[in-house]
Amino acid sequence: MHILRRGARADHGTRSISLKIADLKWNGSAGAFDINFSGAASDFSTDARHHYWLRFSPDEIVTLLQSLPAAGASMEGKDFADVFQKAASSLFRLQAMASGLRVAG
């Protein structure tokens, strides 16, 4: 995963850091999903290293899922299929769970 940023006032171009996803877990106390990354990554502007994580609420995940079909429509059909066919069984599980079916882990 790449996190990209640009300056809001002094735009010196895009800077990025690369992170490797270690795990995704439900954080019940926060009511959100936490994505943790393996190792530390360099700061955007210094040599300091930091551990980053992302926290998504269920509503934010829903927004991403609702936006994906429209965003994916700009890809070539075969390219989309090549990329997302690996996730087909997971997508079907999500669909079943969203329909109220209890799905074993």
VENUR-V20198 format. One record per residue. RES is the residue in one small letter. SS is DSSP state (2 for helix, 1 for strand, 0 for the rest). BURIAL is I if it has 24 or more other ideal C-beta (glycine too) atoms within 12 Angstrom, else O. D_FIRST is the distance of its C-alpha to the first C-alpha in whole Angstrom. Layout:
# VENUR-V20198
[[RES & SS & BURIAL & D_FIRST] [RES & SS & BURIAL & D_FIRST]]
This chain:
# VENUR-V20198
[[m & 0 & O & 0] [h & 1 & O & 4] [i & 1 & O & 7] [l & 1 & O & 10] [r & 1 & O & 13] [r & 0 & O & 17] [g & 0 & O & 20] [a & 0 & O & 22] [r & 0 & O & 25] [a & 0 & O & 25] [d & 0 & O & 23] [h & 0 & O & 22] [g & 0 & O & 19] [t & 0 & O & 15] [r & 1 & O & 14] [s & 1 & O & 10] [i & 1 & I & 8] [s & 1 & O & 6] [l & 0 & I & 5] [k & 1 & O & 6] [i & 1 & O & 7] [a & 1 & O & 11] [d & 1 & O & 13] [l & 1 & O & 13] [k & 1 & O & 17] [w & 1 & O & 19] [n & 1 & O & 21] [g & 0 & O & 24] [s & 0 & O & 25] [a & 0 & O & 23] [g & 0 & O & 23] [a & 1 & O & 19] [f & 1 & I & 16] [d & 1 & O & 14] [i & 1 & I & 11] [n & 1 & O & 11] [f & 1 & I & 9] [s & 1 & O & 11] [g & 0 & O & 13] [a & 0 & O & 13] [a & 1 & O & 12] [s & 1 & O & 14] [d & 0 & O & 15] [f & 0 & O & 15] [s & 0 & O & 19] [t & 0 & O & 20] [d & 0 & O & 20] [a & 0 & O & 19] [r & 1 & O & 17] [h & 1 & O & 15] [h & 0 & O & 14] [y & 0 & I & 11] [w & 1 & I & 11] [l & 1 & I & 11] [r & 1 & O & 14] [f & 1 & O & 15] [s & 1 & O & 19] [p & 2 & O & 20] [d & 2 & O & 21] [e & 2 & O & 18] [i & 2 & O & 17] [v & 2 & O & 20] [t & 2 & O & 19] [l & 2 & O & 16] [l & 2 & O & 18] [q & 2 & O & 21] [s & 2 & O & 19] [l & 2 & O & 17] [p & 2 & O & 20] [a & 2 & O & 21] [a & 2 & O & 18] [g & 2 & O & 18] [a & 0 & O & 21] [s & 0 & O & 21] [m & 0 & O & 19] [e & 0 & O & 22] [g & 2 & O & 23] [k & 2 & O & 23] [d & 2 & O & 19] [f & 2 & O & 18] [a & 2 & O & 20] [d & 2 & O & 19] [v & 2 & O & 15] [f & 2 & O & 16] [q & 2 & O & 20] [k & 2 & O & 18] [a & 2 & O & 17] [a & 2 & O & 21] [s & 2 & O & 22] [s & 2 & O & 20] [l & 2 & O & 20] [f & 2 & O & 24] [r & 2 & O & 24] [l & 2 & O & 22] [q & 2 & O & 25] [a & 2 & O & 28] [m & 2 & O & 26] [a & 2 & O & 26] [s & 0 & O & 30] [g & 0 & O & 31] [l & 0 & O & 31] [r & 0 & O & 31] [v & 0 & O & 28] [a & 0 & O & 28] [g & 0 & O & 25]]
